[in-house]
Amino acid sequence: MSYNIAIDGPAGAGKSTIAKKIAAKMNFIYVDTGAMYRAMALHMIRSQVDPSDADKISETCQSADITIRYEDGEQVVYLNGENVNGLIRTEAVGNMASVSSVNPDVRKKLVELQQKLAGTADVVMDGRDIGTCVLPNANVKVYLTASTAVRARRRYDELTVKGENCDLKQIEADIEERDHRDMTRELSPLRQAEDAVLLDSSDMTIDEVVDAVIQMCGRKE
Ligand code: DC
């Protein structure tokens, strides 16, 4: 049986940073499910899909073949055979992902892929619905959050380092809008699973959060 760690939480809470470090320390595979939804969103943008056209999103997702490979320990997302890792971290793709991920056909396709991965390997998987829907029997579940101001600042710093021109206030507004959409959608909304441990990283260092999660694994084993 594979060992599964589920980390859910809102955008910018530090999920991927924490999950990557835990995976490296425990020799697990890190599965970034947001990257899969982002690759699907890139496919929607390229196909010029109107975000408000649900039928078109359902139809267009059928022509997206999304696969994951691990190259030098990094997750690489392929969209119809093309490595799209360098194209999916923009605000435009993130905003489209938040909209297109509401679609049941998009979710069905990606959840199947995620469950297959977790069934065959020890994984740390992060997303919005991992503990509640994708891996309800995960060995450890964490709900990682932080204040909106802290999360906006982190996203701003991340984008600025990459040379993207951005505005802190706009990012904060985008985060609030995305949180609202992720938390209020009908299908698999972002929420803390009943058996998940809540961690607020606003005033914690990365290593403190990593250690706290690894301790939870120790207790459960
Ligand atoms: O974590 P992220 O910012 O890369 O995620 C992009 C969007 O994908 C996010 O707004 C919601 C969606 N998502 C989801 O619905 N379910 C997941 N398991 C992961 C991400």
Boltz pocket constraint, residues with backbone or C-beta under 6 A from the ligand:
constraints:
  - pocket:
      binder: B
      contacts: [[A, 11], [A, 33], [A, 34], [A, 35], [A, 37], [A, 38], [A, 94], [A, 97], [A, 98], [A, 99], [A, 101], [A, 102], [A, 126], [A, 127], [A, 128], [A, 129], [A, 130], [A, 178], [A, 182], [A, 188]]
      max_distance: 6.0
